[in-house]
Amino acid sequence: MRQLSVAAPPRSHTNDLLGVIAEFRANFPDVRLVMREVFESLGNEMLEAREVDLVIGDNKCCRNPAELLVEPMHEIEPMVIMPVGHPLADRRRILPKDLAKYSVLNHRDSYADDEGRAILTKAGVFDFPER
């Protein structure tokens, strides 16, 4: 029996991949699918050690993209949730700099994505510590 070993973050198994895993197993019953939970930063090491065939993760899991085939899987669409009547509620497009004037629930350190945190920091979203 052939085997496909996939490493993915823990949340992916329970939130993102359940349907994909079921469909793969239904379409390829002769392939044993092994799912390995791993934090993205360890994905590169698992590939180099040939512990897995495929890694699902963010840009932190691939140290040497020139040596690997890297394909985007999906894109996260950010959204802003606000109360009815909020000054930004009538805007069709909200930029990060627009958020700087209003309270933001998440602290700067709660953003695991360095790029996203940098964009919000540059826009001044975290410039008001009293929030």
Secondary structure, DSSP 8 states (H G I E B T S, - for coil): -EEEEEEE-HHIIIIISHHHHHHHHHH-TTEEEEEEE--GGGHHHHHHTTS-SEE---GGG-S-GGGS---------------TT-TTTT-S---HHHHTTS--SS-GGG---HHHHHHHHHTTTT--TT-
